[in-house]
């Protein structure tokens, strides 16, 4: 929700991460892509998946603040999603 009267193109949150008008929608689309990849594999439609999404998400979560252009930890969200929807107890994450 970017204020209409705000003429800035971006707002820096820290030295390497900034927020723009479409940050929320792109972040949610990236997380949805990861969720879809989890569904495709765990429903047996594909043997594996690799979600190449922007913002990537692998730096998010450090002290609950965005870092490295990441706002949501997509890997963590995908793992939690697999645990909740597919009753997976153990998830291996390689980074």
C-alpha positions as CSV (number, residue, x, y, z in Angstrom):
1,X,0.0,0.0,0.0
2,X,2.1,2.8,-1.4
3,X,0.8,6.3,-0.5
4,X,-0.4,8.0,-3.7
5,X,1.3,11.2,-2.9
6,X,4.7,9.6,-2.2
7,X,6.9,10.3,-5.2
8,X,9.8,8.1,-4.0
9,X,10.6,5.1,-6.1
10,X,11.9,3.1,-3.1
11,X,12.3,3.2,0.6
12,X,15.5,1.7,2.0
13,X,14.9,-0.6,5.0
14,X,18.6,-1.3,5.5
15,X,21.8,-1.0,3.4
16,X,20.9,-3.8,1.0
17,X,17.1,-4.0,1.1
18,X,14.5,-1.6,-0.1
19,X,10.7,-1.5,-0.4
20,X,9.0,-0.4,-3.6
21,X,5.4,0.0,-4.8
22,X,5.0,-3.6,-6.0
23,X,7.1,-5.3,-3.2
24,X,4.1,-6.8,-1.5
25,X,2.6,-8.3,-4.6
26,X,5.9,-9.7,-5.9
27,X,6.8,-11.1,-2.5
28,X,3.4,-12.9,-2.3
29,X,3.8,-14.3,-5.8
30,X,7.2,-15.7,-5.0
31,X,5.9,-17.4,-1.9
32,X,3.0,-18.8,-4.0
33,X,5.5,-20.2,-6.5
34,X,7.2,-22.1,-3.7
35,X,3.9,-23.4,-2.4
36,X,3.0,-24.6,-5.9
37,X,6.4,-26.3,-6.3
38,X,5.8,-28.2,-3.0
39,X,2.3,-29.2,-4.2
40,X,3.6,-30.5,-7.5
41,X,6.2,-32.7,-5.9
42,X,4.2,-34.0,-2.9
43,X,1.1,-34.7,-5.0
44,X,3.4,-36.9,-7.3
45,X,3.1,-34.7,-10.4
46,X,6.9,-34.2,-10.5
47,X,9.8,-35.9,-8.9
48,X,11.5,-32.6,-8.0
49,X,11.1,-28.9,-8.3
50,X,13.3,-25.8,-8.1
51,X,11.6,-22.5,-7.5
52,X,13.5,-19.6,-9.0
53,X,11.6,-16.7,-7.5
54,X,12.4,-13.0,-6.9
55,X,12.6,-11.9,-4.2
56,X,14.3,-15.2,-3.2
57,X,13.7,-15.2,0.5
58,X,16.7,-17.0,1.8
59,X,18.0,-14.1,3.7
60,X,14.7,-13.2,5.4
61,X,14.0,-14.1,9.0
62,X,17.2,-12.9,10.6
63,X,15.9,-11.2,13.7
64,X,12.5,-10.9,11.9
65,X,13.8,-8.2,9.5
66,X,14.2,-8.3,5.7
67,X,17.8,-8.7,4.5
68,X,19.5,-9.2,1.1
69,X,16.3,-8.2,-0.9
70,X,14.3,-10.9,1.0
71,X,11.1,-10.1,2.8
72,X,9.6,-13.6,3.4
73,X,11.7,-16.8,4.0
74,X,10.2,-18.8,1.1
75,X,12.2,-21.9,2.0
76,X,10.9,-21.8,5.5
77,X,7.4,-21.1,4.4
78,X,7.6,-24.0,1.9
79,X,8.8,-26.4,4.6
80,X,6.1,-25.3,7.0
81,X,3.5,-25.7,4.3
82,X,4.7,-29.3,3.6
83,X,4.5,-30.1,7.3
84,X,1.0,-28.7,7.7
85,X,-0.7,-29.8,4.5
86,X,1.1,-33.1,3.9
87,X,1.9,-34.1,7.5
88,X,5.6,-34.2,6.8
89,X,7.5,-34.3,10.1
90,X,11.1,-33.9,8.8
91,X,12.3,-31.5,6.1
92,X,15.8,-31.3,4.8
93,X,16.9,-27.8,3.7
94,X,20.1,-27.3,1.8
95,X,21.3,-23.7,1.3
